[in-house]
Amino acid sequence: MVFQPVVDLAEGRTLGYEALARFDDEPLRGPDLWFSEAEGVGLGRELEVTAVASALSQLSRFAPDEILGVNLSPATVLTDWPSEVESGVKWENVVIELTEHVVIEDYRAIERSLRSLRERGARLSVDDTGAGFASLRHILDLSPDYVKLDISLCRGIDRDPARRALASALVSFTRDVGIILIAEGIETEDERAALTDLGVRYGQGFLLGRPAPLPEARATFAS
């Protein structure tokens, strides 16, 4: 597992990290392909839970106020995955990130599955907002704590009035309903400045810190 910092764009402090799986085995390829292949042979859930358990095992190294985002598909959320991860998890530090790309058939079932963890302090994030058709319904029906602005909207936002207008609308919406907005994929100082001017408080991306093993992620960001 590697970890990418989520940073306060104005103050520069670290809000927390998103855990991301990487694979060293041959053939060398992106994690999306490994997870897709695992799903194709009936091992998608097992691989997801293994990745989440590996990420959660690092929680003891987090500061009390830092968050750890872990990615889960709606299908896995509907299973008893918490019983298979490390015992004694400090759920108040955990953010469950649901991808926007996956269609959710039964929002009530997802809400019921997450209720116990959220009552124990876990928070919910809707990932990739703006990348597909389902994001607004995810937000309206699941009442997440965080919303992540997709990289496709952040890339070149300093040069694109349409991207700025859409991001501005999402800033107003999330502020009005009490959701924290995080911009993904920030790679240039101009993008960071444009998002900050729009009122986006938090972000992640190569400009702010690349995914790395946790000690390296902390050292890189500190430098």
N, CA and C atoms as a LAMMPS dump frame, in Angstrom:
ITEM: TIMESTEP
0
ITEM: NUMBER OF ATOMS
669
ITEM: BOX BOUNDS ff ff ff
-5.0000000000000000e+02 5.0000000000000000e+02
-5.0000000000000000e+02 5.0000000000000000e+02
-5.0000000000000000e+02 5.0000000000000000e+02
ITEM: ATOMS id mol type element x y z
1 1 1 N 0.835 -1.191 0
2 1 2 C 0 0 0
3 1 3 C 0.873 1.246 0
4 2 1 N 0.431 2.261 -0.747
5 2 2 C 1.065 3.567 -0.716
6 2 3 C 0.023 4.586 -0.269
7 3 1 N 0.494 5.757 0.142
8 3 2 C -0.39 6.74 0.754
9 3 3 C -0.13 8.109 0.13
10 4 1 N -1.215 8.784 -0.284
11 4 2 C -1.089 10.116 -0.871
12 4 3 C -1.736 11.142 0.056
13 5 1 N -1.001 12.215 0.379
14 5 2 C -1.538 13.182 1.338
15 5 3 C -2.703 13.984 0.788
16 6 1 N -3.634 14.295 1.674
17 6 2 C -4.713 15.255 1.424
18 6 3 C -4.355 16.49 2.239
19 7 1 N -4.248 17.637 1.56
20 7 2 C -3.606 18.808 2.144
21 7 3 C -4.557 19.999 2.184
22 8 1 N -4.473 20.772 3.268
23 8 2 C -5.161 22.05 3.349
24 8 3 C -4.451 23.009 2.397
25 9 1 N -5.149 23.452 1.344
26 9 2 C -4.511 24.238 0.289
27 9 3 C -4.041 25.602 0.769
28 10 1 N -4.713 26.152 1.753
29 10 2 C -4.342 27.474 2.247
30 10 3 C -3.253 27.402 3.31
31 11 1 N -3.389 26.454 4.245
32 11 2 C -2.473 26.391 5.388
33 11 3 C -1.313 25.423 5.188
34 12 1 N -1.443 24.496 4.246
35 12 2 C -0.368 23.554 3.984
36 12 3 C -0.294 22.369 4.914
37 13 1 N -1.199 22.258 5.873
38 13 2 C -1.146 21.123 6.793
39 13 3 C -1.817 19.905 6.171
40 14 1 N -1.453 18.726 6.661
41 14 2 C -1.996 17.479 6.136
42 14 3 C -3.282 17.107 6.876
43 15 1 N -4.373 16.943 6.113
44 15 2 C -5.623 16.461 6.687
45 15 3 C -5.551 14.959 6.935
46 16 1 N -4.873 14.263 6.05
47 16 2 C -4.749 12.817 6.153
48 16 3 C -4.187 12.253 4.868
49 17 1 N -4.476 10.97 4.615
50 17 2 C -3.921 10.286 3.458
51 17 3 C -4.978 9.37 2.845
52 18 1 N -4.864 9.167 1.533
53 18 2 C -5.648 8.137 0.86
54 18 3 C -4.75 6.945 0.604
55 19 1 N -5.219 5.753 0.967
56 19 2 C -4.455 4.53 0.74
57 19 3 C -4.734 4.016 -0.67
58 20 1 N -3.665 3.648 -1.371
59 20 2 C -3.765 3.178 -2.751
60 20 3 C -2.944 1.907 -2.903
61 21 1 N -3.507 0.929 -3.597
62 21 2 C -2.803 -0.334 -3.804
63 21 3 C -1.892 -0.247 -5.021
64 22 1 N -0.704 -0.825 -4.914
65 22 2 C 0.219 -0.93 -6.03
66 22 3 C 0.72 -2.372 -6.106
67 23 1 N 1.056 -2.823 -7.314
68 23 2 C 1.436 -4.214 -7.536
69 23 3 C 2.79 -4.275 -8.23
70 24 1 N 3.712 -5.079 -7.666
71 24 2 C 5.056 -5.225 -8.227
72 24 3 C 5.2 -6.464 -9.095
73 25 1 N 4.198 -7.336 -9.095
74 25 2 C 4.307 -8.584 -9.845
75 25 3 C 4.197 -8.344 -11.347
76 26 1 N 4.785 -9.247 -12.114
77 26 2 C 4.641 -9.209 -13.562
78 26 3 C 3.28 -9.772 -13.962
79 27 1 N 2.649 -9.237 -15.007
80 27 2 C 3.107 -8.09 -15.791
81 27 3 C 2.861 -6.777 -15.034
82 28 1 N 3.792 -5.84 -15.147
83 28 2 C 3.638 -4.551 -14.482
84 28 3 C 2.528 -3.766 -15.164
85 29 1 N 1.527 -3.374 -14.388
86 29 2 C 0.376 -2.64 -14.922
87 29 3 C -0.333 -1.938 -13.784
88 30 1 N -1.274 -1.072 -14.146
89 30 2 C -1.973 -0.28 -13.149
90 30 3 C -2.874 -1.102 -12.254
91 31 1 N -3.166 -0.58 -11.058
92 31 2 C -4.015 -1.322 -10.117
93 31 3 C -5.416 -1.574 -10.643
94 32 1 N -5.947 -0.669 -11.468
95 32 2 C -7.288 -0.878 -11.995
96 32 3 C -7.392 -2.198 -12.755
97 33 1 N -6.357 -2.534 -13.504
98 33 2 C -6.375 -3.778 -14.272
99 33 3 C -6.298 -4.999 -13.357
100 34 1 N -5.487 -4.909 -12.293
101 34 2 C -5.418 -6.021 -11.341
102 34 3 C -6.765 -6.243 -10.653
103 35 1 N -7.396 -5.16 -10.214
104 35 2 C -8.692 -5.3 -9.549
105 35 3 C -9.753 -5.806 -10.523
106 36 1 N -9.704 -5.339 -11.771
107 36 2 C -10.663 -5.8 -12.772
108 36 3 C -10.483 -7.284 -13.061
109 37 1 N -9.237 -7.724 -13.158
110 37 2 C -8.985 -9.143 -13.408
111 37 3 C -9.424 -9.988 -12.221
112 38 1 N -9.154 -9.504 -11.011
113 38 2 C -9.602 -10.235 -9.824
114 38 3 C -11.122 -10.371 -9.82
115 39 1 N -11.818 -9.293 -10.168
116 39 2 C -13.276 -9.343 -10.247
117 39 3 C -13.719 -10.366 -11.278
118 40 1 N -12.995 -10.428 -12.396
119 40 2 C -13.362 -11.344 -13.472
120 40 3 C -13.243 -12.809 -13.108
121 41 1 N -12.374 -13.134 -12.149
122 41 2 C -12.219 -14.534 -11.733
123 41 3 C -12.852 -14.786 -10.362
124 42 1 N -13.691 -13.84 -9.926
125 42 2 C -14.428 -14.043 -8.685
126 42 3 C -13.666 -13.733 -7.418
127 43 1 N -12.575 -12.972 -7.531
128 43 2 C -11.764 -12.646 -6.353
129 43 3 C -11.708 -11.145 -6.087
130 44 1 N -12.627 -10.394 -6.693
131 44 2 C -12.607 -8.943 -6.528
132 44 3 C -12.789 -8.511 -5.089
133 45 1 N -13.767 -9.103 -4.416
134 45 2 C -14.022 -8.734 -3.017
135 45 3 C -12.823 -9.065 -2.142
136 46 1 N -12.244 -10.27 -2.35
137 46 2 C -11.111 -10.683 -1.527
138 46 3 C -9.931 -9.723 -1.694
139 47 1 N -9.678 -9.278 -2.91
140 47 2 C -8.567 -8.364 -3.136
141 47 3 C -8.852 -7.002 -2.503
142 48 1 N -10.069 -6.512 -2.621
143 48 2 C -10.437 -5.237 -1.995
144 48 3 C -10.237 -5.297 -0.492
145 49 1 N -10.757 -6.344 0.136
146 49 2 C -10.676 -6.444 1.592
147 49 3 C -9.232 -6.602 2.047
148 50 1 N -8.43 -7.346 1.287
149 50 2 C -7.016 -7.487 1.616
150 50 3 C -6.311 -6.137 1.569
151 51 1 N -6.615 -5.351 0.548
152 51 2 C -5.999 -4.024 0.425
153 51 3 C -6.42 -3.117 1.579
154 52 1 N -7.707 -3.132 1.909
155 52 2 C -8.2 -2.29 3
156 52 3 C -7.583 -2.717 4.33
157 53 1 N -7.495 -4.02 4.573
158 53 2 C -6.889 -4.508 5.815
159 53 3 C -5.434 -4.074 5.913
160 54 1 N -4.712 -4.126 4.796
161 54 2 C -3.324 -3.689 4.794
162 54 3 C -3.216 -2.202 5.115
163 55 1 N -4.118 -1.411 4.549
164 55 2 C -4.101 0.028 4.831
165 55 3 C -4.431 0.312 6.287
166 56 1 N -5.463 -0.329 6.807
167 56 2 C -5.886 -0.072 8.181
168 56 3 C -4.838 -0.507 9.198
169 57 1 N -3.974 -1.443 8.822
170 57 2 C -2.921 -1.883 9.745
171 57 3 C -1.92 -0.766 10.028
172 58 1 N -1.951 0.309 9.218
173 58 2 C -1.04 1.433 9.402
174 58 3 C -1.623 2.528 10.304
175 59 1 N -2.859 2.361 10.748
176 59 2 C -3.524 3.435 11.495
177 59 3 C -2.793 3.83 12.772
178 60 1 N -2.089 2.904 13.382
179 60 2 C -1.385 3.232 14.627
180 60 3 C -0.298 4.279 14.399
181 61 1 N 0.099 4.488 13.149
182 61 2 C 1.139 5.454 12.827
183 61 3 C 0.558 6.824 12.475
184 62 1 N -0.758 6.944 12.539
185 62 2 C -1.419 8.201 12.205
186 62 3 C -1.591 9.055 13.457
187 63 1 N -1.559 10.371 13.248
188 63 2 C -1.875 11.285 14.343
189 63 3 C -3.362 11.174 14.678
190 64 1 N -3.752 11.519 15.912
191 64 2 C -5.151 11.355 16.318
192 64 3 C -6.15 12.097 15.441
193 65 1 N -5.731 13.205 14.816
194 65 2 C -6.669 13.988 14.021
195 65 3 C -6.511 13.762 12.524
196 66 1 N -5.685 12.788 12.115
197 66 2 C -5.504 12.508 10.692
198 66 3 C -6.502 11.457 10.209
199 67 1 N -6.942 11.599 8.965
200 67 2 C -7.87 10.634 8.381
201 67 3 C -7.129 9.705 7.432
202 68 1 N -7.703 8.52 7.249
203 68 2 C -7.184 7.538 6.296
204 68 3 C -8.324 7.126 5.386
205 69 1 N -8.204 7.452 4.102
206 69 2 C -9.22 7.079 3.14
207 69 3 C -8.924 5.728 2.518
208 70 1 N -9.926 4.834 2.516
209 70 2 C -9.795 3.512 1.901
210 70 3 C -10.906 3.341 0.872
211 71 1 N -10.553 2.752 -0.261
212 71 2 C -11.487 2.62 -1.376
213 71 3 C -12.227 1.292 -1.328
214 72 1 N -13.552 1.37 -1.46
215 72 2 C -14.388 0.178 -1.483
216 72 3 C -15.469 0.327 -2.544
217 73 1 N -15.776 -0.774 -3.199
218 73 2 C -16.884 -0.778 -4.148
219 73 3 C -18.196 -0.954 -3.398
220 74 1 N -19.302 -0.49 -3.963
221 74 2 C -20.604 -0.71 -3.323
222 74 3 C -20.882 -2.174 -3.041
223 75 1 N -20.469 -3.065 -3.945
224 75 2 C -20.726 -4.496 -3.742
225 75 3 C -20.03 -5.008 -2.491
226 76 1 N -18.802 -4.559 -2.243
227 76 2 C -18.076 -5.005 -1.056
228 76 3 C -18.64 -4.37 0.201
229 77 1 N -19.083 -3.12 0.119
230 77 2 C -19.697 -2.456 1.268
231 77 3 C -20.886 -3.253 1.785
232 78 1 N -21.589 -3.913 0.885
233 78 2 C -22.782 -4.672 1.276
234 78 3 C -22.454 -5.991 1.969
235 79 1 N -21.179 -6.356 2.064
236 79 2 C -20.786 -7.597 2.726
237 79 3 C -20.264 -7.296 4.136
238 80 1 N -19.928 -8.353 4.856
239 80 2 C -19.444 -8.197 6.232
240 80 3 C -17.918 -8.014 6.238
241 81 1 N -17.418 -7.097 5.421
242 81 2 C -15.972 -6.899 5.308
243 81 3 C -15.321 -6.408 6.599
244 82 1 N -16.005 -5.599 7.469
245 82 2 C -15.3 -5.13 8.675
246 82 3 C -14.83 -6.255 9.583
247 83 1 N -15.519 -7.397 9.55
248 83 2 C -15.117 -8.5 10.425
249 83 3 C -13.816 -9.154 9.969
250 84 1 N -13.367 -8.824 8.762
251 84 2 C -12.178 -9.459 8.208
252 84 3 C -10.938 -8.569 8.272
253 85 1 N -11.077 -7.359 8.788
254 85 2 C -9.924 -6.471 8.889
255 85 3 C -9.42 -6.453 10.324
256 86 1 N -8.333 -5.756 10.551
257 86 2 C -7.689 -5.735 11.853
258 86 3 C -8.66 -5.329 12.961
259 87 1 N -8.637 -6.07 14.061
260 87 2 C -9.496 -5.724 15.188
261 87 3 C -8.994 -4.457 15.861
262 88 1 N -9.895 -3.781 16.534
263 88 2 C -9.505 -2.575 17.248
264 88 3 C -9.286 -1.368 16.366
265 89 1 N -9.878 -1.361 15.167
266 89 2 C -9.718 -0.233 14.255
267 89 3 C -10.334 1.022 14.867
268 90 1 N -9.612 2.126 14.793
269 90 2 C -10.138 3.414 15.242
270 90 3 C -10.96 4.002 14.094
271 91 1 N -12.228 3.654 14.058
272 91 2 C -13.059 4.013 12.921
273 91 3 C -13.227 5.517 12.774
274 92 1 N -13.025 6.27 13.844
275 92 2 C -13.157 7.727 13.744
276 92 3 C -12.078 8.343 12.853
277 93 1 N -11.023 7.58 12.54
278 93 2 C -9.979 8.06 11.639
279 93 3 C -10.173 7.59 10.197
280 94 1 N -11.189 6.766 9.962
281 94 2 C -11.351 6.107 8.666
282 94 3 C -12.4 6.813 7.814
283 95 1 N -12.056 7.015 6.545
284 95 2 C -13.006 7.526 5.552
285 95 3 C -13.184 6.451 4.485
286 96 1 N -14.39 5.981 4.313
287 96 2 C -14.698 4.984 3.289
288 96 3 C -15.023 5.72 1.997
289 97 1 N -14.228 5.473 0.96
290 97 2 C -14.385 6.177 -0.302
291 97 3 C -15.103 5.272 -1.305
292 98 1 N -16.293 5.696 -1.708
293 98 2 C -17.064 4.971 -2.714
294 98 3 C -16.81 5.583 -4.081
295 99 1 N -16.44 4.755 -5.042
296 99 2 C -16.201 5.287 -6.366
297 99 3 C -17.499 5.719 -7.027
298 100 1 N -17.436 6.821 -7.765
299 100 2 C -18.606 7.344 -8.45
300 100 3 C -18.911 6.548 -9.708
301 101 1 N -17.92 5.82 -10.238
302 101 2 C -18.097 5.162 -11.527
303 101 3 C -19.017 3.944 -11.453
304 102 1 N -19.234 3.404 -10.265
305 102 2 C -20.013 2.179 -10.125
306 102 3 C -21.467 2.514 -9.805
307 103 1 N -22.377 1.926 -10.555
308 103 2 C -23.798 2.155 -10.336
309 103 3 C -24.229 1.506 -9.028
310 104 1 N -24.983 2.221 -8.224
311 104 2 C -25.554 1.683 -6.997
312 104 3 C -27.024 1.378 -7.254
313 105 1 N -27.391 0.123 -7.073
314 105 2 C -28.766 -0.293 -7.349
315 105 3 C -29.7 0.007 -6.174
316 106 1 N -29.191 -0.099 -4.943
317 106 2 C -30.04 0.032 -3.761
318 106 3 C -29.336 0.932 -2.742
319 107 1 N -29.695 2.201 -2.76
320 107 2 C -29.05 3.157 -1.857
321 107 3 C -29.391 2.873 -0.394
322 108 1 N -30.598 2.412 -0.133
323 108 2 C -30.975 2.111 1.257
324 108 3 C -30.127 0.991 1.821
325 109 1 N -29.815 -0.003 0.99
326 109 2 C -28.979 -1.113 1.462
327 109 3 C -27.566 -0.623 1.782
328 110 1 N -27.022 0.258 0.936
329 110 2 C -25.704 0.816 1.205
330 110 3 C -25.729 1.621 2.494
331 111 1 N -26.755 2.432 2.67
332 111 2 C -26.877 3.249 3.881
333 111 3 C -26.959 2.368 5.124
334 112 1 N -27.725 1.285 5.055
335 112 2 C -27.846 0.382 6.198
336 112 3 C -26.511 -0.291 6.511
337 113 1 N -25.782 -0.677 5.469
338 113 2 C -24.505 -1.354 5.674
339 113 3 C -23.463 -0.437 6.31
340 114 1 N -23.557 0.847 6.004
341 114 2 C -22.591 1.81 6.535
342 114 3 C -22.997 2.393 7.878
343 115 1 N -24.254 2.227 8.259
344 115 2 C -24.774 2.919 9.443
345 115 3 C -23.978 2.599 10.701
346 116 1 N -23.7 1.326 10.941
347 116 2 C -23.002 0.951 12.17
348 116 3 C -21.606 1.573 12.222
349 117 1 N -20.882 1.53 11.1
350 117 2 C -19.535 2.108 11.081
351 117 3 C -19.582 3.62 11.256
352 118 1 N -20.56 4.269 10.641
353 118 2 C -20.659 5.726 10.782
354 118 3 C -21.041 6.109 12.205
355 119 1 N -21.842 5.277 12.857
356 119 2 C -22.17 5.528 14.256
357 119 3 C -20.94 5.371 15.149
358 120 1 N -19.974 4.586 14.693
359 120 2 C -18.731 4.383 15.446
360 120 3 C -17.649 5.396 15.044
361 121 1 N -18.01 6.344 14.184
362 121 2 C -17.091 7.423 13.859
363 121 3 C -16.561 7.438 12.446
364 122 1 N -16.73 6.341 11.692
365 122 2 C -16.247 6.318 10.311
366 122 3 C -17 7.34 9.475
367 123 1 N -16.316 7.871 8.478
368 123 2 C -16.935 8.849 7.599
369 123 3 C -16.981 8.321 6.169
370 124 1 N -17.791 8.966 5.351
371 124 2 C -18.027 8.509 3.983
372 124 3 C -17.634 9.583 2.991
373 125 1 N -16.978 9.151 1.911
374 125 2 C -16.608 10.061 0.828
375 125 3 C -17.144 9.523 -0.493
376 126 1 N -17.678 10.41 -1.316
377 126 2 C -18.046 10.057 -2.686
378 126 3 C -16.895 10.487 -3.584
379 127 1 N -16.305 9.509 -4.25
380 127 2 C -15.109 9.74 -5.05
381 127 3 C -15.474 10.132 -6.476
382 128 1 N -14.537 10.766 -7.175
383 128 2 C -14.637 11.038 -8.613
384 128 3 C -15.867 11.852 -9
385 129 1 N -16.295 12.762 -8.16
386 129 2 C -17.501 13.54 -8.445
387 129 3 C -17.305 14.392 -9.702
388 130 1 N -18.255 14.272 -10.607
389 130 2 C -18.208 14.998 -11.856
390 130 3 C -17.725 14.164 -13.014
391 131 1 N -17.273 12.924 -12.752
392 131 2 C -16.744 12.084 -13.82
393 131 3 C -17.819 11.268 -14.511
394 132 1 N -19.001 11.188 -13.945
395 132 2 C -20.06 10.371 -14.529
396 132 3 C -21.424 10.81 -14.056
397 133 1 N -22.434 10.033 -14.435
398 133 2 C -23.817 10.467 -14.223
399 133 3 C -24.311 10.29 -12.808
400 134 1 N -23.658 9.456 -12.008
401 134 2 C -24.259 9.036 -10.744
402 134 3 C -23.862 9.885 -9.548
403 135 1 N -22.901 10.789 -9.707
404 135 2 C -22.312 11.424 -8.536
405 135 3 C -23.302 12.21 -7.702
406 136 1 N -24.178 12.989 -8.348
407 136 2 C -25.114 13.798 -7.575
408 136 3 C -26.098 12.926 -6.818
409 137 1 N -26.522 11.827 -7.412
410 137 2 C -27.432 10.938 -6.69
411 137 3 C -26.718 10.286 -5.512
412 138 1 N -25.447 9.9 -5.697
413 138 2 C -24.672 9.37 -4.57
414 138 3 C -24.686 10.373 -3.414
415 139 1 N -24.462 11.638 -3.737
416 139 2 C -24.387 12.674 -2.71
417 139 3 C -25.735 12.872 -2.034
418 140 1 N -26.789 12.955 -2.824
419 140 2 C -28.114 13.226 -2.272
420 140 3 C -28.639 12.063 -1.435
421 141 1 N -28.376 10.835 -1.857
422 141 2 C -28.968 9.68 -1.18
423 141 3 C -28.107 9.102 -0.057
424 142 1 N -26.806 9.413 -0.049
425 142 2 C -25.918 8.831 0.961
426 142 3 C -25.412 9.835 1.983
427 143 1 N -25.636 11.128 1.76
428 143 2 C -25.209 12.176 2.701
429 143 3 C -23.763 11.983 3.151
430 144 1 N -22.806 12.032 2.224
431 144 2 C -21.407 11.803 2.6
432 144 3 C -20.838 12.959 3.411
433 145 1 N -19.737 12.679 4.072
434 145 2 C -19.012 13.708 4.817
435 145 3 C -18.046 14.461 3.909
436 146 1 N -17.543 13.764 2.884
437 146 2 C -16.592 14.342 1.943
438 146 3 C -17.061 14.079 0.515
439 147 1 N -16.708 14.977 -0.382
440 147 2 C -16.913 14.793 -1.817
441 147 3 C -15.598 15.122 -2.495
442 148 1 N -15.158 14.243 -3.398
443 148 2 C -13.911 14.477 -4.112
444 148 3 C -14.209 14.942 -5.53
445 149 1 N -13.66 16.101 -5.869
446 149 2 C -13.808 16.684 -7.196
447 149 3 C -12.863 15.956 -8.146
448 150 1 N -13.416 15.343 -9.184
449 150 2 C -12.647 14.472 -10.056
450 150 3 C -11.497 15.203 -10.743
451 151 1 N -10.44 14.45 -10.999
452 151 2 C -9.251 15.003 -11.637
453 151 3 C -9.57 15.635 -12.984
454 152 1 N -10.571 15.092 -13.699
455 152 2 C -10.908 15.634 -15.018
456 152 3 C -11.443 17.056 -14.934
457 153 1 N -12.001 17.446 -13.796
458 153 2 C -12.48 18.814 -13.61
459 153 3 C -11.387 19.734 -13.082
460 154 1 N -10.424 19.172 -12.373
461 154 2 C -9.351 20 -11.801
462 154 3 C -8.228 20.268 -12.796
463 155 1 N -8.024 19.341 -13.73
464 155 2 C -6.926 19.487 -14.676
465 155 3 C -7.154 20.691 -15.58
466 156 1 N -6.268 21.669 -15.503
467 156 2 C -6.365 22.855 -16.334
468 156 3 C -7.47 23.814 -15.927
469 157 1 N -7.932 23.723 -14.687
470 157 2 C -9.048 24.571 -14.242
471 157 3 C -8.681 26.052 -14.276
472 158 1 N -7.396 26.359 -14.181
473 158 2 C -6.96 27.761 -14.23
474 158 3 C -7.128 28.379 -15.611
475 159 1 N -7.304 27.533 -16.647
476 159 2 C -7.424 28.023 -18.017
477 159 3 C -8.806 27.8 -18.624
478 160 1 N -9.726 27.218 -17.865
479 160 2 C -11.009 26.798 -18.439
480 160 3 C -12.177 27.383 -17.649
481 161 1 N -12.879 28.375 -18.187
482 161 2 C -14.009 28.99 -17.476
483 161 3 C -15.118 27.993 -17.139
484 162 1 N -15.352 27 -18.002
485 162 2 C -16.415 26.028 -17.742
486 162 3 C -16.08 25.169 -16.527
487 163 1 N -14.836 24.728 -16.431
488 163 2 C -14.422 23.944 -15.264
489 163 3 C -14.515 24.782 -13.988
490 164 1 N -14.107 26.033 -14.08
491 164 2 C -14.192 26.903 -12.905
492 164 3 C -15.637 27.109 -12.473
493 165 1 N -16.537 27.277 -13.431
494 165 2 C -17.952 27.495 -13.099
495 165 3 C -18.551 26.27 -12.423
496 166 1 N -18.22 25.084 -12.942
497 166 2 C -18.754 23.857 -12.342
498 166 3 C -18.177 23.649 -10.944
499 167 1 N -16.877 23.87 -10.796
500 167 2 C -16.264 23.728 -9.475
501 167 3 C -16.85 24.731 -8.492
502 168 1 N -17.091 25.951 -8.95
503 168 2 C -17.681 26.975 -8.087
504 168 3 C -19.059 26.555 -7.604
505 169 1 N -19.842 25.957 -8.502
506 169 2 C -21.175 25.486 -8.12
507 169 3 C -21.085 24.388 -7.065
508 170 1 N -20.111 23.481 -7.225
509 170 2 C -19.946 22.408 -6.25
510 170 3 C -19.435 22.934 -4.919
511 171 1 N -18.597 23.966 -4.949
512 171 2 C -18.151 24.604 -3.708
513 171 3 C -19.355 25.156 -2.955
514 172 1 N -20.235 25.861 -3.653
515 172 2 C -21.419 26.447 -3.01
516 172 3 C -22.347 25.362 -2.477
517 173 1 N -22.557 24.322 -3.286
518 173 2 C -23.452 23.237 -2.879
519 173 3 C -22.937 22.532 -1.634
520 174 1 N -21.668 22.123 -1.658
521 174 2 C -21.131 21.38 -0.515
522 174 3 C -21.076 22.241 0.74
523 175 1 N -20.773 23.525 0.576
524 175 2 C -20.761 24.419 1.738
525 175 3 C -22.152 24.543 2.34
526 176 1 N -23.168 24.648 1.491
527 176 2 C -24.535 24.828 1.971
528 176 3 C -25.061 23.606 2.726
529 177 1 N -24.596 22.408 2.332
530 177 2 C -25.102 21.186 2.973
531 177 3 C -24.111 20.6 3.974
532 178 1 N -22.987 21.289 4.21
533 178 2 C -22.054 20.856 5.239
534 178 3 C -21.153 19.707 4.857
535 179 1 N -20.824 19.589 3.57
536 179 2 C -19.912 18.55 3.085
537 179 3 C -18.553 19.183 2.801
538 180 1 N -17.476 18.449 3.101
539 180 2 C -16.125 18.929 2.827
540 180 3 C -15.726 18.511 1.414
541 181 1 N -15.299 19.474 0.602
542 181 2 C -14.916 19.23 -0.785
543 181 3 C -13.399 19.101 -0.886
544 182 1 N -12.943 18.058 -1.591
545 182 2 C -11.521 17.808 -1.807
546 182 3 C -11.28 17.728 -3.308
547 183 1 N -10.333 18.503 -3.803
548 183 2 C -9.985 18.486 -5.225
549 183 3 C -8.887 17.448 -5.469
550 184 1 N -9.074 16.621 -6.498
551 184 2 C -8.101 15.585 -6.826
552 184 3 C -7.246 15.99 -8.026
553 185 1 N -6.042 15.442 -8.087
554 185 2 C -5.225 15.564 -9.282
555 185 3 C -4.574 16.911 -9.496
556 186 1 N -4.283 17.642 -8.436
557 186 2 C -3.653 18.957 -8.583
558 186 3 C -2.176 18.758 -8.938
559 187 1 N -1.762 19.317 -10.076
560 187 2 C -0.394 19.108 -10.539
561 187 3 C 0.402 20.388 -10.728
562 188 1 N -0.263 21.544 -10.752
563 188 2 C 0.465 22.799 -10.969
564 188 3 C 0.052 23.828 -9.925
565 189 1 N 0.933 24.8 -9.711
566 189 2 C 0.619 25.877 -8.776
567 189 3 C -0.56 26.707 -9.278
568 190 1 N -0.71 26.83 -10.599
569 190 2 C -1.836 27.586 -11.144
570 190 3 C -3.16 26.897 -10.843
571 191 1 N -3.186 25.575 -10.945
572 191 2 C -4.399 24.833 -10.593
573 191 3 C -4.709 25.002 -9.11
574 192 1 N -3.688 24.9 -8.291
575 192 2 C -3.874 25.075 -6.843
576 192 3 C -4.422 26.47 -6.539
577 193 1 N -3.854 27.494 -7.166
578 193 2 C -4.293 28.862 -6.914
579 193 3 C -5.731 29.074 -7.363
580 194 1 N -6.08 28.512 -8.525
581 194 2 C -7.445 28.674 -9.03
582 194 3 C -8.453 28.007 -8.104
583 195 1 N -8.151 26.811 -7.637
584 195 2 C -9.057 26.091 -6.741
585 195 3 C -9.183 26.807 -5.4
586 196 1 N -8.064 27.321 -4.891
587 196 2 C -8.107 28.071 -3.639
588 196 3 C -8.961 29.322 -3.785
589 197 1 N -8.823 30.015 -4.905
590 197 2 C -9.623 31.219 -5.155
591 197 3 C -11.114 30.899 -5.218
592 198 1 N -11.442 29.698 -5.691
593 198 2 C -12.847 29.29 -5.782
594 198 3 C -13.427 28.877 -4.429
595 199 1 N -12.559 28.691 -3.449
596 199 2 C -13.035 28.302 -2.124
597 199 3 C -12.861 26.841 -1.79
598 200 1 N -12.126 26.107 -2.615
599 200 2 C -11.829 24.706 -2.307
600 200 3 C -10.741 24.681 -1.239
601 201 1 N -11.02 24.055 -0.121
602 201 2 C -10.062 24.101 0.995
603 201 3 C -9.016 22.998 0.933
604 202 1 N -9.413 21.798 0.498
605 202 2 C -8.5 20.664 0.554
606 202 3 C -8.237 20.1 -0.838
607 203 1 N -7.059 19.485 -1.001
608 203 2 C -6.726 18.885 -2.279
609 203 3 C -5.666 17.818 -2.154
610 204 1 N -5.53 17.04 -3.215
611 204 2 C -4.441 16.086 -3.317
612 204 3 C -4.008 16.017 -4.772
613 205 1 N -2.784 15.566 -5
614 205 2 C -2.238 15.507 -6.34
615 205 3 C -0.723 15.525 -6.282
616 206 1 N -0.095 15.308 -7.423
617 206 2 C 1.362 15.201 -7.465
618 206 3 C 2.05 16.475 -6.969
619 207 1 N 1.421 17.638 -7.17
620 207 2 C 2.021 18.873 -6.67
621 207 3 C 2.169 18.84 -5.156
622 208 1 N 1.226 18.216 -4.478
623 208 2 C 1.168 18.225 -3.022
624 208 3 C 1.849 17.018 -2.393
625 209 1 N 2.015 15.962 -3.15
626 209 2 C 2.641 14.753 -2.624
627 209 3 C 2.259 13.547 -3.447
628 210 1 N 3.252 12.783 -3.881
629 210 2 C 2.99 11.587 -4.671
630 210 3 C 2.698 10.399 -3.75
631 211 1 N 1.947 9.412 -4.238
632 211 2 C 1.731 8.205 -3.436
633 211 3 C 3.051 7.524 -3.121
634 212 1 N 3.223 7.129 -1.867
635 212 2 C 4.466 6.492 -1.427
636 212 3 C 4.175 5.715 -0.153
637 213 1 N 5.058 4.77 0.213
638 213 2 C 4.922 4.139 1.528
639 213 3 C 4.831 5.214 2.605
640 214 1 N 4.114 4.932 3.669
641 214 2 C 3.757 5.976 4.624
642 214 3 C 4.95 6.783 5.143
643 215 1 N 6.06 6.156 5.563
644 215 2 C 7.18 6.989 6.042
645 215 3 C 7.693 7.941 4.969
646 216 1 N 7.764 7.468 3.715
647 216 2 C 8.247 8.316 2.632
648 216 3 C 7.241 9.41 2.304
649 217 1 N 5.957 9.063 2.366
650 217 2 C 4.93 10.08 2.092
651 217 3 C 5.025 11.21 3.101
652 218 1 N 5.233 10.86 4.353
653 218 2 C 5.369 11.896 5.387
654 218 3 C 6.64 12.718 5.167
655 219 1 N 7.747 12.045 4.866
656 219 2 C 9.023 12.743 4.703
657 219 3 C 8.98 13.657 3.479
658 220 1 N 8.383 13.17 2.384
659 220 2 C 8.316 13.959 1.167
660 220 3 C 7.493 15.198 1.381
661 221 1 N 6.347 15.03 2.057
662 221 2 C 5.493 16.197 2.28
663 221 3 C 6.147 17.186 3.233
664 222 1 N 6.813 16.662 4.243
665 222 2 C 7.471 17.541 5.216
666 222 3 C 8.569 18.372 4.571
667 223 1 N 9.193 17.802 3.539
668 223 2 C 10.285 18.528 2.893
669 223 3 C 9.782 19.616 1.981
